[in-house]
Amino acid sequence: MAVPAEAGGEGPPGAAPVSVRRVTGHLLAVADLLEAFGENPHRVRAYRSGAAVLERHGPDLVRHLNDGTLARLPGIGRELAAKVALLAKGVEPPGLAELTRRIPPAAAMLARVPGVDRKLAIYLAARLHVGTVSQLRQLAETHMLRTIPWLPPEREQAIRQALSGLVEGGTP
């Protein structure tokens, strides 16, 4: 499979260049969504590990894709190599779109609360069934945000402080 190089290398005419940043960004976005939805932690680690490997081998990505040796790199299996090859061709693998469709509508509103990023908002809406700022406030006041394994205590405190500044019933 001929893949164009990052800065005008060999490849089919008119093909988009391979962007290691775009490929790793895609893998990390999938990992974040998988984690937010509480999916298998080994799968989450596989996507994060794959992104790290690609960052380390970024300059050689095109060569590995063209030679068919990407799956031989430690941390990159056949499945991940196939997804990277699709991304390199400008084709979006189905995983991210599928995960994005699963995001509850309340996540967008929760993400507007200071200290709540997209990943946490999705976790709150999808896993803890938080649908309002009042429900989030109740979780924060009862220290239930501590049950989220990857949420540091400082961030829980910052969210609690941000919520105390919001008017009851108001939108962030």
C-alpha positions as CSV (number, residue, x, y, z in Angstrom):
1,M,0.0,0.0,0.0
2,A,1.7,3.2,-1.1
3,V,1.2,5.9,1.6
4,P,2.3,9.5,1.1
5,A,5.0,10.8,3.4
6,E,4.3,13.5,6.0
7,A,6.2,16.2,4.0
8,G,5.6,15.6,0.4
9,G,7.1,12.1,0.2
10,E,6.1,9.3,-2.3
11,G,2.5,8.4,-2.6
12,P,-0.4,8.5,-4.9
13,P,-1.1,11.8,-6.6
14,G,-3.6,13.9,-4.6
15,A,-3.4,11.6,-1.5
16,A,-3.4,13.4,1.8
17,P,-0.2,13.2,3.8
18,V,0.0,10.8,6.7
19,S,-0.3,12.9,9.9
20,V,1.1,11.0,12.9
21,R,-0.6,13.6,15.1
22,R,-4.0,12.9,13.5
23,V,-3.5,9.1,13.8
24,T,-2.4,9.3,17.4
25,G,-5.1,11.8,18.2
26,H,-7.7,9.4,16.8
27,L,-6.3,6.5,18.9
28,L,-6.3,8.6,22.1
29,A,-9.9,9.8,21.4
30,V,-11.0,6.2,21.1
31,A,-9.2,5.3,24.3
32,D,-10.8,8.2,26.2
33,L,-14.3,7.3,25.0
34,L,-13.7,3.6,25.8
35,E,-12.6,4.6,29.3
36,A,-15.5,7.0,29.8
37,F,-17.9,4.3,28.8
38,G,-16.2,1.9,31.3
39,E,-15.1,-0.5,28.6
40,N,-12.4,-3.1,29.0
41,P,-9.3,-1.4,30.6
42,H,-7.0,-3.6,28.5
43,R,-8.5,-2.3,25.3
44,V,-8.1,1.3,26.6
45,R,-4.4,0.6,27.4
46,A,-3.9,-1.0,24.0
47,Y,-5.1,2.2,22.2
48,R,-3.0,4.5,24.4
49,S,0.0,2.2,24.0
50,G,-0.5,2.1,20.3
51,A,-0.6,5.9,20.2
52,A,2.7,6.1,22.2
53,V,4.4,3.6,19.9
54,L,3.3,5.6,16.8
55,E,4.7,8.8,18.4
56,R,8.0,7.2,19.0
57,H,8.2,5.7,15.5
58,G,6.4,8.7,13.8
59,P,9.2,9.4,11.2
60,D,9.1,5.7,10.2
61,L,5.3,5.4,10.0
62,V,5.1,5.7,6.3
63,R,7.9,3.1,5.8
64,H,6.2,0.6,8.2
65,L,2.9,1.1,6.4
66,N,4.4,0.6,3.0
67,D,6.4,-2.4,4.1
68,G,3.5,-4.0,6.0
69,T,5.6,-4.1,9.1
70,L,3.6,-1.9,11.4
71,A,2.0,-4.8,13.2
72,R,5.4,-6.1,14.2
73,L,6.1,-3.1,16.4
74,P,5.7,-3.8,20.1
75,G,2.3,-2.5,21.2
76,I,0.8,-2.6,17.7
77,G,-1.2,-5.6,16.8
78,R,-2.9,-6.6,13.5
79,E,-6.2,-4.9,14.5
80,L,-4.6,-1.6,15.4
81,A,-2.3,-1.7,12.4
82,A,-5.3,-2.1,10.1
83,K,-7.0,0.9,11.7
84,V,-3.8,3.0,11.4
85,A,-3.6,2.0,7.7
86,L,-7.2,3.1,7.2
87,L,-6.5,6.4,8.9
88,A,-3.4,6.9,6.8
89,K,-5.6,6.5,3.7
90,G,-7.9,9.2,5.0
91,V,-10.6,6.6,5.9
92,E,-12.2,6.9,9.4
93,P,-12.4,3.4,11.1
94,P,-15.9,2.8,12.4
95,G,-14.9,2.6,16.1
96,L,-14.8,6.4,16.9
97,A,-18.1,7.1,15.1
98,E,-19.8,4.3,16.9
99,L,-18.6,5.5,20.3
100,T,-19.5,9.1,19.5
101,R,-23.1,8.1,18.7
102,R,-23.3,6.6,22.2
103,I,-22.6,9.9,24.0
104,P,-25.7,11.0,26.0
105,P,-27.0,14.4,25.2
106,A,-26.5,15.5,28.8
107,A,-22.7,15.2,28.4
108,A,-22.5,18.4,26.3
109,M,-24.2,20.4,29.1
110,L,-22.1,18.8,31.9
111,A,-18.9,19.6,29.9
112,R,-19.7,23.3,30.3
113,V,-19.2,23.1,34.1
114,P,-15.7,24.3,34.9
115,G,-13.4,21.4,35.7
116,V,-15.6,18.9,33.8
117,D,-13.9,17.9,30.5
118,R,-15.5,15.9,27.7
119,K,-14.3,12.5,29.0
120,L,-15.6,13.2,32.5
121,A,-18.9,14.5,31.2
122,I,-19.4,11.4,29.2
123,Y,-18.6,9.2,32.2
124,L,-21.0,11.1,34.4
125,A,-23.8,10.9,31.9
126,A,-23.3,7.4,30.5
127,R,-22.1,5.5,33.6
128,L,-23.5,7.5,36.6
129,H,-26.6,8.7,34.7
130,V,-26.1,12.3,35.7
131,G,-28.3,14.4,33.5
132,T,-28.5,17.8,35.3
133,V,-26.2,20.2,37.1
134,S,-28.2,19.6,40.3
135,Q,-27.4,15.9,40.1
136,L,-23.8,16.7,39.5
137,R,-23.9,19.1,42.5
138,Q,-25.4,16.3,44.7
139,L,-22.6,13.9,43.6
140,A,-20.0,16.5,44.4
141,E,-21.4,17.5,47.7
142,T,-21.6,13.8,48.9
143,H,-18.0,13.2,47.6
144,M,-19.2,10.6,45.2
145,L,-16.9,11.9,42.5
146,R,-14.2,10.2,44.4
147,T,-15.5,6.9,43.1
148,I,-14.2,7.7,39.6
149,P,-10.9,5.9,39.6
150,W,-9.0,8.3,37.3
151,L,-10.3,11.6,38.8
152,P,-7.7,13.3,41.1
153,P,-9.0,14.7,44.4
154,E,-7.9,18.3,43.4
155,R,-10.1,18.1,40.4
156,E,-13.1,17.0,42.5
157,Q,-12.5,19.9,44.8
158,A,-12.3,22.3,41.8
159,I,-15.6,21.0,40.4
160,R,-17.2,21.4,43.8
161,Q,-16.0,25.0,44.0
162,A,-17.2,25.7,40.5
163,L,-20.6,24.2,41.2
164,S,-21.0,26.3,44.4
165,G,-20.7,29.4,42.2
166,L,-23.5,28.4,39.9
167,V,-27.0,29.5,40.6
168,E,-29.3,26.6,41.4
169,G,-31.2,25.6,38.2
170,G,-28.9,27.8,36.1
171,T,-27.0,26.5,33.1
172,P,-23.2,26.5,33.1
